[in-house]
Amino acid sequence: MLEEHGGGHDPFAEVNETVSRACEILGLPDDVRQIFCSTYREISVQIPLRRSDGSITVLRGYRVQHNGARGPYKGGIRYHPEASLSDVRAMASLMTWKCAIVNLPYGGAKGGVMVDPHLLNEGELEQLTRRFTLAISYVLGVNRDIPAPDVNTNAQIMAWIMDAYGSRYGHQPGIVTGKPVELGGSLGREAATGRGVVNIIAEAANDLGIPLDGARVAIQGFGNVGSNAAKLILELGCKVVGVSDASGGVINSNGLDIDALLAWTAEHGGVAGYPEADNATNNDVLTMDCDILIPAALAQAINDDNAEDVKARLVVEAANHPLSSGADALLQDKGITVVPDILANAGGVTVSYLEWVQNIQQYRWTEDHVNRELGSVMKRAWGEVHAYAVDHKLPLRDAAMCLSVARVARAAKLRGYI
């Protein structure tokens, strides 16, 4: 029997609460809501992995396609021991709405393998990736479903996916995004999600009247997204006063030296113990006194247990689904503005789209060109969501979801299946 979810909550059900609310606000009929709150296709595959010691570990992998009304399915693949079917469903749904909110011609999908990749050597990781790719390859395609990196996956893993798919269907670099630049990846892709987060913060702070010069920023998660956001937000005049990752947290009210912290993390495997700051817990960073909080790790980081203690004026969801439904309501009651994930972290899929376009054209853009395109997309999306929120007196999450759902519903109606 498939594992639906763990930890006492159902991520897909929580996402569907927001989707259902948007359908109700928009006055869409219940049968449309049922379509949007379910998935088009779900694949569950067995992955036998031959370990270096000769033993076999049997893993479970998923690819979920949520809705393809606006174009080919798009979404990352994560390697994580808690990548359950419900988690993957939730992320696939969020990808549908994320692509719609930034007006990309994509539907939403997500993939996952329930594994801790840190327990695998490089050879085992490559074998796992190739087996998983071939197991789901019949639903992938340049104009069908295009994977990308996600939690615990990177450009090297995308290269193995491209090569495994190509061994069966011929060389098609557009089959996956987030690849190494040498294999058709886009300049600017590595920092794209973090850069998009900072683009949104710049726009939001301007419209919400939050001075950025000297603004104190706390970041939970110091992987690709969190670290790039930390570097880029300094250019806005902010100072990063707290950072946490799986190893723990560090706080310096005068501002952390991000380059030095990155060097420490590379050497020691985490931020914990960084000598130019006070050690803290992950929860300390989430609830510290700051102006802007960026949760950039896994889902449910801010929940019913700690939401009451969040002190930031602005929370920007760099991670997917980092607030529980209860926490979202609590922050709203406290007057804290939350920029939802489907808008805040859409920079990654935006530059994935730009990479896909370059692959199809077989022409490479400069990094400046890519960054300008990204900035333009994020600025326009923020403006549309903020205006909708003001006009309809809605929180940003509901405004973003209403815009997205309306766009997907319009595409589905034009296709003739609603």
JOKA-V601986 format. One line per field, one symbol per residue. ss: DSSP state (H for helix, E for strand, - for the rest). burial: I if it has 24 or more other ideal C-beta (glycine too) atoms within 12 Angstrom, else O. Layout:
ss: ???
burial: ???
This chain:
ss: ----------HHHHHHHHHHHHHHHH---HHHHHHH----EEEEEEEEEE-----EEEEEEEEEEEE----EEEEEEEE-----HHHHHHHHHHHHHHHHH----EEEEEEEE---HHH--HHHHHHHHHHHHHHHHHH-E---EEEEE-----HHHHHHHHHHHHHHH---HHHE----HHH--------HHHHHHHHHHHHHHHHH-------EEEEE---HHHHHHHHHHHHH--EEEEEEE--EEEE------HHHHHHHHHHH---------EEE-HHHHH-----EEEE------E----HHH----EEE------E-HHHHHHHHH---EEE-HHHH--HHHHHHHHHHHHHHH-----HHHHHHHHHHHHHHHHHHHHHHHHHH---HHHHHHHHHHHHHHHHHHHH---
burial: OOOOIOOOIIIIIIIIIIIIIIIOIIOIOOOIIOIIIIIIIIIIIOIOIOOOOOOOIOIIIIIIIIIIIIIIIIIIIIIIIIIIIIIIIIIIIIIIIIIIIIIIIIIIIIIIIIIOIOOIOOOIIOIIIIIIIIIIIOIIIIOIIIIIIIIIIIIIIIIIIIIIIIOOOOOIIIIIIIIIIOIIIIIIIIIIIIIIIIIIIIIIIOOIOIOIOOIIIIIIIIIIIIIIIIIIIIOIOIIIIIIIIIIIIIIIOOIIOIOOIIOIIOOOOIIIOIOOIIOIOIIIIIIIOIIIIIIIIIIIIIIOOIIOOIIIIIIIIIIIIIIIIOIIIIIOOOOIIIIIIIIIIIIIIIIIIIIIIIIOOOOOIOOOOIIOIIIOIIIIIIIIIIOIIOOOOIIIIIIIIIIIIIIIIOIIOOOOOO
